[in-house]
Amino acid sequence: MKMLEIDPKISSESLDGMIKGCERTRILFTALDFDLFDLLDVSMTAEEISSRIETNAHMTGKFLNTLVAMKLLIKRDGRYANTELASTFLKKSSPFYQGHLLRLSGKTRDWSKLNTILKADVSEEDNSRGNDRNFEDVFDPGFILAMAEGSMRGGLHRTVNEVSNLPEFKKARKLLDLGGGHGLYAIAFAQMNPDLDAVVFDLPHVTEVTKEFIDRYDMNERVGVFGGNFYEDEIKNEYEYDIIFASDALYCKPDVLAGVLNKIYVALDNGGSVMLKHWILDNDRTAPATSVHFDLMLSLHGDRHHIYTENEYIELLQGAGFLNIRTLDISSQTSPSVIIMGNKEA
């Protein structure tokens, strides 16, 4: 059979998409560097844009046309303007701005180490892969802002709407947001339940950022902060909580998570509830794709992380003494999240 008489039975388009993704990331970041989407609240020609951002007019036209092809800009009669996608997520003035999160997600430096890490002895490489890094180095203000932007993609809204319908939430008076970072979940919960006061527990330097969000939403009388490291410190304060909530904060190893769940159990009032909102994997650990990718990414930073299956969470909650364990599905196409909750015996 001659070579030209046959062709492949499947398309290589998906492979091309993987490679072209790197190019599109660089183009997007360049547009963000120039604050282009903030500039294009009103339509402009390539020459006007070039003059404003001080770039070569010819190259700027090609650059803008590429952004049109990426569906971030529209072009009408030679004038460029934001698409709804860009106006919603790429303008700094938008409440849904995603710039910090996109930059965090688009970092490729750690991925360049994948080949070396695959060949390494995990026990020998832990320190060089970040296990000795201080929390301050990881959870800096930029990271907390990125996490806040991630929550505003819809995950916060789906979570709060689902939780607000639960009888446990309607009767709750005290909620702890464990590892709450920006505090947006605590703020939203307090807004949904006027009888609820909330406390955000996180590292002391992180709570300085939390206070800025609390001020922004004028919730100082309803939402407080509690500084500490929940891996090392007790989380029980002078009162017991009706709900302890954690969002994407407990991807630690099972033995460590078991210890944290025991602390949560002690800190809850009798009949109180724990609610864990996290990405999960299926039992084969090969889906959903977002969680599988996240699992590998975390492993680039050391072997102290673990992405759980639903059954693994349930078993650990049962081991800590929680009853009536159930799961609430709040997943979307890009966020495979569930809330797994249980109650302390009344």
C-alpha positions in Angstrom: 0.0 0.0 0.0 1.3 3.4 -1.0 1.8 6.0 1.8 -0.4 8.6 0.1 -3.3 6.2 -0.2 -3.9 6.2 3.5 -4.5 8.9 6.1 -4.9 8.9 9.9 -8.3 7.9 11.2 -8.2 10.6 13.9 -7.4 14.3 14.0 -4.3 15.8 15.6 -6.2 18.9 16.5 -6.1 18.2 20.2 -2.3 17.9 20.1 -2.1 21.2 18.3 -4.3 22.8 21.0 -1.9 21.6 23.7 1.1 23.3 22.0 -0.7 26.5 20.9 -1.9 27.0 24.5 1.6 28.2 25.5 1.5 30.8 22.7 -2.0 32.1 23.6 -0.9 32.3 27.3 2.0 34.6 26.3 -0.3 36.8 24.1 -2.9 37.1 26.9 -0.2 38.0 29.5 1.2 40.7 27.2 -2.2 42.3 26.8 -2.6 42.3 30.6 0.9 43.9 30.9 -0.3 46.8 28.8 -3.6 47.1 30.7 -5.2 46.7 27.3 -8.6 45.6 28.4 -8.9 48.5 30.8 -8.1 50.8 27.9 -10.7 49.4 25.6 -13.8 50.4 27.5 -14.4 52.4 24.3 -13.5 51.3 20.8 -10.2 52.4 19.3 -8.2 52.0 16.1 -4.9 50.2 16.1 -3.1 53.5 15.6 -4.9 55.0 18.6 -4.1 52.0 20.8 -0.5 52.0 19.6 -0.1 55.7 20.6 -1.6 55.1 24.0 0.5 52.1 24.9 3.6 53.3 23.1 4.2 50.4 20.7 4.9 49.8 17.1 1.7 50.5 15.1 2.2 47.7 12.5 3.0 45.0 15.1 0.2 46.3 17.4 -2.3 45.7 14.6 -1.2 42.1 14.2 -1.3 41.7 18.0 -4.9 43.1 18.2 -6.0 40.9 15.3 -4.7 37.9 17.2 -6.7 38.9 20.3 -9.8 39.1 18.0 -9.1 35.5 16.8 -8.8 34.5 20.5 -12.3 36.1 21.1 -11.0 38.6 23.6 -11.6 41.6 21.3 -14.0 42.4 18.6 -13.2 44.4 15.5 -15.7 46.6 13.7 -14.9 49.1 11.0 -11.2 49.0 11.9 -11.9 49.7 15.6 -11.3 47.3 18.5 -13.2 46.8 21.7 -13.5 44.2 24.5 -15.7 41.2 24.2 -18.0 40.3 27.1 -15.5 37.7 28.2 -12.7 40.3 28.4 -14.9 43.0 30.1 -16.1 40.4 32.7 -12.8 38.8 33.6 -9.9 40.9 32.4 -10.8 44.5 33.4 -9.3 45.4 36.8 -12.5 47.3 37.7 -14.7 44.2 37.3 -15.7 42.4 40.4 -14.8 39.2 38.5 -11.3 40.2 37.5 -9.0 37.2 37.1 -5.6 38.7 36.4 -3.8 37.4 39.5 -5.3 33.9 39.2 -4.4 33.7 35.5 -0.8 34.7 36.1 -0.5 32.2 39.0 -2.0 29.4 36.8 0.1 30.4 33.8 3.5 30.0 35.6 5.5 27.3 33.8 8.7 27.4 35.8 7.7 24.6 38.1 6.5 22.4 35.2 10.0 22.7 33.6 11.2 20.5 36.5 8.8 17.6 35.7 11.3 15.5 33.9 13.8 15.7 36.7 11.2 15.1 39.4 9.9 12.0 37.7 13.4 10.5 37.9 14.0 11.6 41.5 13.7 9.7 44.8 10.8 11.6 46.4 12.2 11.1 49.9 15.4 12.7 48.8 13.9 15.5 46.8 11.3 16.8 49.2 13.2 19.7 50.5 14.4 20.8 47.1 10.8 20.7 45.9 9.5 23.1 48.4 8.7 21.2 51.6 11.0 23.5 53.5 9.5 26.7 52.2 7.9 29.0 54.7 4.1 29.5 54.5 4.9 33.2 54.0 6.7 32.4 50.8 3.7 30.5 49.4 0.6 32.3 50.8 1.7 35.9 49.9 -0.8 38.6 49.1 -0.7 37.8 45.4 -1.6 34.2 46.0 -4.5 35.2 48.3 -5.8 37.7 45.7 -5.6 34.9 43.1 -7.6 32.6 45.3 -10.2 35.4 45.8 -10.5 35.8 42.1 -10.9 32.1 41.7 -13.8 32.0 44.1 -15.6 34.7 42.1 -15.7 32.5 39.0 -18.9 31.0 40.4 -17.7 28.6 43.0 -18.5 30.9 45.9 -21.9 31.6 44.6 -22.8 27.9 44.1 -21.4 27.0 47.5 -23.2 29.7 49.4 -26.5 29.1 47.6 -26.3 25.4 48.4 -25.3 25.8 52.0 -27.8 28.5 52.7 -30.7 26.0 52.1 -29.4 23.6 54.8 -31.2 23.5 58.1 -27.8 23.4 59.9 -26.9 26.7 58.3 -30.3 28.4 59.0 -30.0 27.8 62.7 -26.2 28.5 63.0 -25.0 31.4 65.0 -21.2 30.9 64.8 -19.1 29.8 61.8 -15.4 29.3 61.4 -13.9 29.6 58.0 -10.8 27.4 58.3 -7.9 28.5 56.2 -10.3 31.1 54.8 -7.6 33.4 53.3 -9.5 36.2 51.6 -12.5 35.6 53.8 -15.1 35.9 51.0 -16.9 32.7 52.0 -17.2 33.9 55.6 -18.4 37.3 54.4 -21.0 35.8 52.0 -22.2 33.3 54.7 -22.7 36.2 57.1 -24.6 38.2 54.5 -26.9 35.2 53.8 -27.7 34.6 57.5 -28.2 37.9 59.5 -28.0 35.9 62.8 -24.6 34.4 61.9 -21.2 35.7 63.0 -18.1 34.4 61.2 -14.4 34.0 62.0 -11.7 33.5 59.5 -8.8 31.3 60.8 -5.6 31.6 58.8 -1.9 32.4 59.2 -1.3 35.8 60.9 0.2 37.4 57.8 -2.7 36.2 55.7 -5.3 37.6 58.0 -3.9 41.1 57.2 -5.2 40.6 53.7 -8.5 39.1 55.0 -9.1 42.4 57.0 -8.9 44.3 53.7 -11.7 42.2 52.2 -13.7 42.5 55.4 -13.3 46.3 55.2 -14.2 46.3 51.5 -17.6 44.7 52.2 -18.2 46.6 55.4 -18.5 43.5 57.5 -16.2 44.3 60.5 -19.0 43.9 63.0 -20.0 40.4 61.7 -16.7 38.8 60.5 -13.5 38.6 62.5 -10.1 37.0 62.1 -8.2 34.5 64.2 -4.5 34.0 63.4 -2.8 30.7 63.7 -1.5 27.5 61.9 -4.2 24.9 62.1 -1.7 22.1 61.5 0.1 23.1 64.7 -2.3 25.1 66.8 -5.6 24.3 68.3 -8.6 25.9 66.5 -11.0 26.0 69.4 -11.5 29.5 70.7 -13.4 30.7 73.7 -16.6 29.5 72.1 -17.7 26.5 70.2 -18.8 26.7 66.5 -22.0 25.6 64.9 -20.3 25.2 61.5 -16.6 24.8 60.6 -16.2 25.4 56.9 -13.0 24.8 54.8 -12.6 25.6 51.1 -9.7 24.0 49.2 -7.5 24.3 52.3 -7.2 20.6 53.3 -5.2 18.8 50.6 -2.7 17.5 53.2 -1.6 13.9 53.6 -4.2 11.6 55.3 -2.4 11.3 58.6 -2.2 15.1 58.8 -5.8 15.6 57.7 -6.9 13.1 60.4 -5.3 15.3 63.0 -7.0 18.4 61.7 -10.4 16.7 61.6 -10.0 15.7 65.2 -9.3 19.4 66.1 -12.4 20.4 64.1 -14.5 17.9 66.0 -13.4 19.2 69.3 -14.0 22.9 68.3 -17.6 22.2 67.2 -20.6 22.5 69.5 -22.6 19.4 70.0 -24.6 18.8 66.9 -22.4 21.1 64.9 -21.4 20.5 61.3 -18.2 20.3 59.3 -18.4 21.3 55.6 -15.4 20.6 53.4 -15.5 22.1 49.9 -12.8 20.6 47.8 -11.9 19.2 44.4 -12.0 15.4 44.3 -10.8 12.5 42.2 -12.7 9.4 41.1 -11.7 6.1 42.6 -9.3 5.4 39.7 -7.6 8.8 40.2 -7.8 9.5 36.5 -10.8 12.0 36.4 -12.0 14.7 36.4 -9.1 16.1 34.3 -8.9 19.3 36.3 -8.3 17.4 39.5 -5.8 15.0 37.9 -3.8 18.0 36.6 -4.0 19.7 40.0 -2.8 16.5 41.7 0.3 16.4 39.5 1.0 20.2 39.9 0.9 20.0 43.7 3.4 17.1 43.6 5.9 19.4 41.8 6.1 21.2 45.2 6.7 18.2 47.4 5.1 15.0 48.6 3.1 16.5 51.4 -0.1 17.0 49.3 -3.0 14.6 48.6 -6.1 15.0 46.4 -8.8 12.9 47.8 -11.6 10.7 46.5 -15.0 11.1 47.9 -14.7 7.8 49.7 -11.4 8.8 51.3 -13.0 12.0 52.7 -15.9 10.0 54.1 -13.6 7.4 55.8 -11.6 10.1 57.4 -14.7 12.0 58.6 -16.1 8.7 60.0 -12.7 8.1 61.8 -13.0 11.5 63.4 -16.4 10.6 64.8 -18.7 12.5 62.4 -22.2 11.2 61.6 -24.7 11.7 58.9 -22.0 12.2 56.3 -23.3 13.3 52.9 -22.1 15.1 49.7 -23.4 18.1 47.9 -22.4 18.4 44.2 -21.4 22.0 43.3 -19.2 21.1 40.3 -18.9 23.0 37.0 -17.1 22.3 33.8 -13.9 23.9 35.2 -14.3 23.2 38.9 -14.9 19.6 40.1 -15.9 20.6 43.6 -18.1 18.9 46.1 -19.0 19.7 49.7 -18.7 16.8 52.0 -20.3 17.4 55.4 -20.9 15.6 58.6 -22.4 16.3 62.0 -20.9 16.0 65.5 -23.1 13.9 67.8 -25.7 16.1 69.6 
